[in-house]
Amino acid sequence: MKSVLNAADISRIIEMAWEDRTPFEAIEAQFGLNESAVVRLMRAEMKASSFKMWRKRMAARSTKHAALRPESVTRHRASHSRPSA
């Protein structure tokens, strides 16, 4: 895990966190932040109303956790995302 995230990393983490089909495990694999760290980052970087809307949205999404995802849910790797190690 990087000890310091730059602005581009933070922006990408927020983008991944908002995506329905990107599980928290993918964010952890790419940036080293587990779900609770992502929640802390989102709380710090977003307006309170946006954070509350995101948390409400994520609470209803089984696709945000790889273990809970239906096998039919797949994810296309965007050309700008980092390759997995």
N, CA, C and O atoms as CSV, one atom per row, in Angstrom:
chain,resi,resn,atom,element,x,y,z
A,1,MET,N,N,0.836,-1.192,0.000
A,1,MET,CA,C,0.000,0.000,0.000
A,1,MET,C,C,0.871,1.242,0.000
A,1,MET,O,O,1.899,1.296,0.675
A,2,LYS,N,N,0.457,2.220,-0.749
A,2,LYS,CA,C,1.144,3.506,-0.729
A,2,LYS,C,C,0.870,4.175,0.607
A,2,LYS,O,O,-0.240,4.101,1.132
A,3,SER,N,N,1.889,4.829,1.152
A,3,SER,CA,C,1.661,5.514,2.422
A,3,SER,C,C,0.913,6.828,2.207
A,3,SER,O,O,0.167,7.270,3.080
A,4,VAL,N,N,1.114,7.451,1.044
A,4,VAL,CA,C,0.437,8.710,0.751
A,4,VAL,C,C,-0.241,8.574,-0.609
A,4,VAL,O,O,0.388,8.196,-1.597
A,5,LEU,N,N,-1.507,8.883,-0.640
A,5,LEU,CA,C,-2.255,8.849,-1.897
A,5,LEU,C,C,-2.216,10.231,-2.539
A,5,LEU,O,O,-2.408,11.245,-1.868
A,6,ASN,N,N,-1.969,10.258,-3.831
A,6,ASN,CA,C,-1.994,11.546,-4.519
A,6,ASN,C,C,-3.422,11.852,-4.963
A,6,ASN,O,O,-4.316,11.021,-4.801
A,7,ALA,N,N,-3.634,13.026,-5.514
A,7,ALA,CA,C,-4.984,13.458,-5.894
A,7,ALA,C,C,-5.594,12.531,-6.941
A,7,ALA,O,O,-6.795,12.262,-6.904
A,8,ALA,N,N,-4.776,12.038,-7.876
A,8,ALA,CA,C,-5.289,11.125,-8.911
A,8,ALA,C,C,-5.744,9.808,-8.290
A,8,ALA,O,O,-6.770,9.259,-8.692
A,9,ASP,N,N,-4.987,9.291,-7.304
A,9,ASP,CA,C,-5.375,8.055,-6.615
A,9,ASP,C,C,-6.689,8.246,-5.869
A,9,ASP,O,O,-7.579,7.399,-5.951
A,10,ILE,N,N,-6.812,9.340,-5.152
A,10,ILE,CA,C,-8.041,9.622,-4.394
A,10,ILE,C,C,-9.226,9.725,-5.340
A,10,ILE,O,O,-10.294,9.180,-5.061
A,11,SER,N,N,-9.047,10.413,-6.447
A,11,SER,CA,C,-10.117,10.546,-7.432
A,11,SER,C,C,-10.535,9.180,-7.975
A,11,SER,O,O,-11.726,8.903,-8.118
A,12,ARG,N,N,-9.558,8.333,-8.274
A,12,ARG,CA,C,-9.864,7.003,-8.812
A,12,ARG,C,C,-10.552,6.136,-7.762
A,12,ARG,O,O,-11.471,5.390,-8.099
A,13,ILE,N,N,-10.140,6.211,-6.517
A,13,ILE,CA,C,-10.780,5.439,-5.441
A,13,ILE,C,C,-12.242,5.864,-5.301
A,13,ILE,O,O,-13.123,5.014,-5.171
A,14,ILE,N,N,-12.503,7.163,-5.327
A,14,ILE,CA,C,-13.878,7.658,-5.228
A,14,ILE,C,C,-14.691,7.167,-6.416
A,14,ILE,O,O,-15.836,6.744,-6.255
A,15,GLU,N,N,-14.109,7.221,-7.597
A,15,GLU,CA,C,-14.801,6.738,-8.794
A,15,GLU,C,C,-15.130,5.249,-8.665
A,15,GLU,O,O,-16.247,4.832,-8.972
A,16,MET,N,N,-14.167,4.454,-8.216
A,16,MET,CA,C,-14.382,3.014,-8.054
A,16,MET,C,C,-15.428,2.737,-6.975
A,16,MET,O,O,-16.241,1.823,-7.117
A,17,ALA,N,N,-15.408,3.520,-5.903
A,17,ALA,CA,C,-16.363,3.317,-4.811
A,17,ALA,C,C,-17.786,3.606,-5.267
A,17,ALA,O,O,-18.722,2.954,-4.804
A,18,TRP,N,N,-17.969,4.567,-6.163
A,18,TRP,CA,C,-19.298,4.894,-6.680
A,18,TRP,C,C,-19.806,3.862,-7.677
A,18,TRP,O,O,-21.017,3.702,-7.831
A,19,GLU,N,N,-18.897,3.153,-8.362
A,19,GLU,CA,C,-19.302,2.175,-9.371
A,19,GLU,C,C,-19.986,0.982,-8.709
A,19,GLU,O,O,-19.471,0.429,-7.738
A,20,ASP,N,N,-21.130,0.592,-9.227
A,20,ASP,CA,C,-21.877,-0.530,-8.654
A,20,ASP,C,C,-21.143,-1.863,-8.762
A,20,ASP,O,O,-21.219,-2.686,-7.850
A,21,ARG,N,N,-20.449,-2.076,-9.845
A,21,ARG,CA,C,-19.851,-3.384,-10.096
A,21,ARG,C,C,-18.410,-3.512,-9.616
A,21,ARG,O,O,-17.796,-4.560,-9.814
A,22,THR,N,N,-17.867,-2.503,-9.006
A,22,THR,CA,C,-16.500,-2.583,-8.493
A,22,THR,C,C,-16.544,-2.920,-7.010
A,22,THR,O,O,-16.957,-2.088,-6.202
A,23,PRO,N,N,-16.125,-4.128,-6.639
A,23,PRO,CA,C,-16.173,-4.507,-5.218
A,23,PRO,C,C,-15.080,-3.809,-4.406
A,23,PRO,O,O,-14.059,-3.384,-4.947
A,24,PHE,N,N,-15.313,-3.704,-3.119
A,24,PHE,CA,C,-14.312,-3.111,-2.229
A,24,PHE,C,C,-12.997,-3.883,-2.296
A,24,PHE,O,O,-11.926,-3.304,-2.114
A,25,GLU,N,N,-13.075,-5.176,-2.552
A,25,GLU,CA,C,-11.871,-5.996,-2.648
A,25,GLU,C,C,-10.975,-5.534,-3.803
A,25,GLU,O,O,-9.751,-5.625,-3.707
A,26,ALA,N,N,-11.571,-5.043,-4.886
A,26,ALA,CA,C,-10.777,-4.537,-6.012
A,26,ALA,C,C,-10.036,-3.261,-5.611
A,26,ALA,O,O,-8.890,-3.056,-6.010
A,27,ILE,N,N,-10.684,-2.413,-4.830
A,27,ILE,CA,C,-10.038,-1.191,-4.347
A,27,ILE,C,C,-8.894,-1.564,-3.411
A,27,ILE,O,O,-7.821,-0.963,-3.456
A,28,GLU,N,N,-9.130,-2.554,-2.569
A,28,GLU,CA,C,-8.078,-2.987,-1.648
A,28,GLU,C,C,-6.895,-3.578,-2.406
A,28,GLU,O,O,-5.743,-3.308,-2.065
A,29,ALA,N,N,-7.167,-4.375,-3.423
A,29,ALA,CA,C,-6.078,-4.988,-4.203
A,29,ALA,C,C,-5.258,-3.918,-4.928
A,29,ALA,O,O,-4.038,-4.036,-5.037
A,30,GLN,N,N,-5.919,-2.891,-5.417
A,30,GLN,CA,C,-5.241,-1.874,-6.209
A,30,GLN,C,C,-4.567,-0.800,-5.358
A,30,GLN,O,O,-3.476,-0.335,-5.687
A,31,PHE,N,N,-5.219,-0.411,-4.268
A,31,PHE,CA,C,-4.715,0.716,-3.478
A,31,PHE,C,C,-4.362,0.363,-2.032
A,31,PHE,O,O,-3.782,1.185,-1.323
A,32,GLY,N,N,-4.703,-0.842,-1.591
A,32,GLY,CA,C,-4.377,-1.248,-0.228
A,32,GLY,C,C,-5.328,-0.711,0.831
A,32,GLY,O,O,-5.007,-0.745,2.019
A,33,LEU,N,N,-6.492,-0.218,0.425
A,33,LEU,CA,C,-7.471,0.312,1.381
A,33,LEU,C,C,-8.623,-0.667,1.534
A,33,LEU,O,O,-9.285,-1.006,0.553
A,34,ASN,N,N,-8.869,-1.125,2.760
A,34,ASN,CA,C,-10.017,-2.008,2.976
A,34,ASN,C,C,-11.302,-1.175,3.014
A,34,ASN,O,O,-11.263,0.048,2.884
A,35,GLU,N,N,-12.428,-1.846,3.190
A,35,GLU,CA,C,-13.718,-1.148,3.141
A,35,GLU,C,C,-13.795,-0.013,4.150
A,35,GLU,O,O,-14.251,1.078,3.809
A,36,SER,N,N,-13.365,-0.241,5.371
A,36,SER,CA,C,-13.477,0.823,6.380
A,36,SER,C,C,-12.577,2.005,6.032
A,36,SER,O,O,-12.932,3.149,6.314
A,37,ALA,N,N,-11.431,1.751,5.430
A,37,ALA,CA,C,-10.550,2.845,5.010
A,37,ALA,C,C,-11.175,3.625,3.851
A,37,ALA,O,O,-11.036,4.846,3.777
A,38,VAL,N,N,-11.858,2.926,2.953
A,38,VAL,CA,C,-12.551,3.594,1.846
A,38,VAL,C,C,-13.667,4.474,2.401
A,38,VAL,O,O,-13.855,5.603,1.948
A,39,VAL,N,N,-14.400,3.962,3.373
A,39,VAL,CA,C,-15.478,4.748,3.989
A,39,VAL,C,C,-14.894,6.010,4.630
A,39,VAL,O,O,-15.451,7.096,4.472
A,40,ARG,N,N,-13.780,5.875,5.349
A,40,ARG,CA,C,-13.143,7.047,5.970
A,40,ARG,C,C,-12.703,8.058,4.908
A,40,ARG,O,O,-12.893,9.263,5.073
A,41,LEU,N,N,-12.117,7.560,3.823
A,41,LEU,CA,C,-11.679,8.440,2.742
A,41,LEU,C,C,-12.871,9.159,2.117
A,41,LEU,O,O,-12.821,10.365,1.874
A,42,MET,N,N,-13.934,8.415,1.860
A,42,MET,CA,C,-15.127,9.011,1.258
A,42,MET,C,C,-15.712,10.081,2.186
A,42,MET,O,O,-16.111,11.152,1.731
A,43,ARG,N,N,-15.759,9.786,3.479
A,43,ARG,CA,C,-16.297,10.758,4.449
A,43,ARG,C,C,-15.455,12.031,4.454
A,43,ARG,O,O,-15.994,13.135,4.538
A,44,ALA,N,N,-14.135,11.879,4.363
A,44,ALA,CA,C,-13.233,13.030,4.415
A,44,ALA,C,C,-13.258,13.852,3.126
A,44,ALA,O,O,-13.091,15.071,3.164
A,45,GLU,N,N,-13.464,13.194,1.994
A,45,GLU,CA,C,-13.336,13.859,0.700
A,45,GLU,C,C,-14.652,14.385,0.128
A,45,GLU,O,O,-14.638,15.204,-0.791
A,46,MET,N,N,-15.784,13.929,0.655
A,46,MET,CA,C,-17.079,14.300,0.078
A,46,MET,C,C,-17.855,15.233,1.000
A,46,MET,O,O,-17.615,15.287,2.206
A,47,LYS,N,N,-18.785,15.960,0.408
A,47,LYS,CA,C,-19.706,16.739,1.234
A,47,LYS,C,C,-20.550,15.758,2.038
A,47,LYS,O,O,-20.758,14.623,1.609
A,48,ALA,N,N,-21.034,16.182,3.189
A,48,ALA,CA,C,-21.802,15.301,4.073
A,48,ALA,C,C,-23.012,14.706,3.368
A,48,ALA,O,O,-23.292,13.517,3.520
A,49,SER,N,N,-23.728,15.511,2.606
A,49,SER,CA,C,-24.925,15.004,1.934
A,49,SER,C,C,-24.564,13.961,0.867
A,49,SER,O,O,-25.282,12.975,0.698
A,50,SER,N,N,-23.478,14.171,0.163
A,50,SER,CA,C,-23.033,13.209,-0.849
A,50,SER,C,C,-22.582,11.909,-0.192
A,50,SER,O,O,-22.869,10.822,-0.694
A,51,PHE,N,N,-21.876,12.023,0.929
A,51,PHE,CA,C,-21.428,10.835,1.648
A,51,PHE,C,C,-22.633,10.025,2.129
A,51,PHE,O,O,-22.656,8.803,1.980
A,52,LYS,N,N,-23.622,10.689,2.697
A,52,LYS,CA,C,-24.819,9.978,3.179
A,52,LYS,C,C,-25.535,9.284,2.037
A,52,LYS,O,O,-26.006,8.157,2.190
A,53,MET,N,N,-25.621,9.951,0.889
A,53,MET,CA,C,-26.263,9.347,-0.278
A,53,MET,C,C,-25.463,8.120,-0.740
A,53,MET,O,O,-26.059,7.099,-1.083
A,54,TRP,N,N,-24.145,8.201,-0.755
A,54,TRP,CA,C,-23.300,7.074,-1.149
A,54,TRP,C,C,-23.459,5.904,-0.188
A,54,TRP,O,O,-23.597,4.760,-0.620
A,55,ARG,N,N,-23.441,6.181,1.108
A,55,ARG,CA,C,-23.571,5.100,2.101
A,55,ARG,C,C,-24.922,4.406,1.976
A,55,ARG,O,O,-24.996,3.180,2.064
A,56,LYS,N,N,-25.973,5.160,1.774
A,56,LYS,CA,C,-27.301,4.579,1.607
A,56,LYS,C,C,-27.322,3.698,0.358
A,56,LYS,O,O,-27.874,2.598,0.374
A,57,ARG,N,N,-26.726,4.184,-0.704
A,57,ARG,CA,C,-26.667,3.437,-1.964
A,57,ARG,C,C,-25.847,2.148,-1.796
A,57,ARG,O,O,-26.249,1.095,-2.291
A,58,MET,N,N,-24.725,2.222,-1.115
A,58,MET,CA,C,-23.852,1.054,-0.963
A,58,MET,C,C,-24.455,-0.004,-0.038
A,58,MET,O,O,-24.185,-1.196,-0.190
A,59,ALA,N,N,-25.254,0.427,0.900
A,59,ALA,CA,C,-25.864,-0.523,1.842
A,59,ALA,C,C,-26.766,-1.521,1.121
A,59,ALA,O,O,-26.956,-2.641,1.597
A,60,ALA,N,N,-27.313,-1.131,0.000
A,60,ALA,CA,C,-28.233,-2.002,-0.737
A,60,ALA,C,C,-27.552,-2.767,-1.868
A,60,ALA,O,O,-28.239,-3.441,-2.635
A,61,ARG,N,N,-26.233,-2.688,-2.001
A,61,ARG,CA,C,-25.519,-3.283,-3.124
A,61,ARG,C,C,-24.712,-4.515,-2.701
A,61,ARG,O,O,-23.682,-4.392,-2.039
A,62,SER,N,N,-25.182,-5.685,-3.083
A,62,SER,CA,C,-24.397,-6.891,-2.807
A,62,SER,C,C,-23.193,-6.967,-3.737
A,62,SER,O,O,-22.235,-7.682,-3.442
A,63,THR,N,N,-23.222,-6.248,-4.851
A,63,THR,CA,C,-22.112,-6.295,-5.797
A,63,THR,C,C,-20.867,-5.584,-5.283
A,63,THR,O,O,-19.806,-5.702,-5.896
A,64,LYS,N,N,-20.963,-4.854,-4.181
A,64,LYS,CA,C,-19.795,-4.171,-3.637
A,64,LYS,C,C,-18.912,-5.109,-2.819
A,64,LYS,O,O,-17.845,-4.704,-2.358
A,65,HIS,N,N,-19.337,-6.346,-2.635
A,65,HIS,CA,C,-18.537,-7.333,-1.919
A,65,HIS,C,C,-18.410,-8.568,-2.797
A,65,HIS,O,O,-19.413,-9.179,-3.166
A,66,ALA,N,N,-17.185,-8.932,-3.130
A,66,ALA,CA,C,-16.949,-10.034,-4.060
A,66,ALA,C,C,-17.614,-11.324,-3.603
A,66,ALA,O,O,-18.126,-12.072,-4.436
A,67,ALA,N,N,-17.622,-11.604,-2.312
A,67,ALA,CA,C,-18.201,-12.850,-1.810
A,67,ALA,C,C,-19.723,-12.887,-1.959
A,67,ALA,O,O,-20.308,-13.969,-1.998
A,68,LEU,N,N,-20.361,-11.746,-2.042
A,68,LEU,CA,C,-21.823,-11.685,-2.136
A,68,LEU,C,C,-22.327,-11.518,-3.563
A,68,LEU,O,O,-23.533,-11.573,-3.801
A,69,ARG,N,N,-21.432,-11.317,-4.504
A,69,ARG,CA,C,-21.829,-11.061,-5.893
A,69,ARG,C,C,-22.371,-12.302,-6.559
A,69,ARG,O,O,-21.835,-13.393,-6.364
A,70,PRO,N,N,-23.420,-12.158,-7.341
A,70,PRO,CA,C,-23.858,-13.279,-8.168
A,70,PRO,C,C,-22.780,-13.562,-9.220
A,70,PRO,O,O,-22.082,-12.644,-9.649
A,71,GLU,N,N,-22.641,-14.805,-9.630
A,71,GLU,CA,C,-21.618,-15.134,-10.618
A,71,GLU,C,C,-21.857,-14.456,-11.954
A,71,GLU,O,O,-20.931,-14.313,-12.753
A,72,SER,N,N,-23.094,-14.036,-12.205
A,72,SER,CA,C,-23.409,-13.395,-13.475
A,72,SER,C,C,-22.856,-11.972,-13.568
A,72,SER,O,O,-22.800,-11.400,-14.656
A,73,VAL,N,N,-22.447,-11.400,-12.432
A,73,VAL,CA,C,-21.915,-10.042,-12.437
A,73,VAL,C,C,-20.441,-10.103,-12.776
A,73,VAL,O,O,-19.641,-10.708,-12.063
A,74,THR,N,N,-20.105,-9.466,-13.877
A,74,THR,CA,C,-18.703,-9.385,-14.270
A,74,THR,C,C,-18.325,-7.921,-14.366
A,74,THR,O,O,-19.187,-7.042,-14.376
A,75,ARG,N,N,-17.051,-7.675,-14.433
A,75,ARG,CA,C,-16.589,-6.292,-14.490
A,75,ARG,C,C,-15.619,-6.138,-15.633
A,75,ARG,O,O,-14.667,-6.907,-15.765
A,76,HIS,N,N,-15.859,-5.157,-16.444
A,76,HIS,CA,C,-14.938,-4.819,-17.511
A,76,HIS,C,C,-13.835,-3.964,-16.926
A,76,HIS,O,O,-14.106,-3.023,-16.179
A,77,ARG,N,N,-12.598,-4.279,-17.255
A,77,ARG,CA,C,-11.477,-3.473,-16.769
A,77,ARG,C,C,-11.309,-2.276,-17.699
A,77,ARG,O,O,-11.073,-2.428,-18.898
A,78,ALA,N,N,-11.433,-1.111,-17.133
A,78,ALA,CA,C,-11.274,0.105,-17.914
A,78,ALA,C,C,-9.819,0.245,-18.351
A,78,ALA,O,O,-8.909,-0.220,-17.665
A,79,SER,N,N,-9.610,0.880,-19.481
A,79,SER,CA,C,-8.258,1.028,-20.021
A,79,SER,C,C,-7.351,1.853,-19.108
A,79,SER,O,O,-6.130,1.709,-19.162
A,80,HIS,N,N,-7.934,2.715,-18.271
A,80,HIS,CA,C,-7.123,3.550,-17.405
A,80,HIS,C,C,-6.904,2.952,-16.012
A,80,HIS,O,O,-6.246,3.571,-15.176
A,81,SER,N,N,-7.436,1.776,-15.756
A,81,SER,CA,C,-7.231,1.175,-14.435
A,81,SER,C,C,-5.919,0.408,-14.413
A,81,SER,O,O,-5.415,-0.027,-15.448
A,82,ARG,N,N,-5.385,0.254,-13.229
A,82,ARG,CA,C,-4.104,-0.411,-13.059
A,82,ARG,C,C,-4.270,-1.925,-13.208
A,82,ARG,O,O,-5.287,-2.483,-12.797
A,83,PRO,N,N,-3.283,-2.579,-13.789
A,83,PRO,CA,C,-3.352,-4.038,-13.871
A,83,PRO,C,C,-3.207,-4.648,-12.483
A,83,PRO,O,O,-2.513,-4.098,-11.628
A,84,SER,N,N,-3.863,-5.785,-12.261
A,84,SER,CA,C,-3.748,-6.426,-10.957
A,84,SER,C,C,-2.401,-7.114,-10.845
A,84,SER,O,O,-1.833,-7.583,-11.831
A,85,ALA,N,N,-1.908,-7.160,-9.623
A,85,ALA,CA,C,-0.573,-7.723,-9.384
A,85,ALA,C,C,-0.595,-9.209,-9.283
A,85,ALA,O,O,0.450,-9.829,-9.083
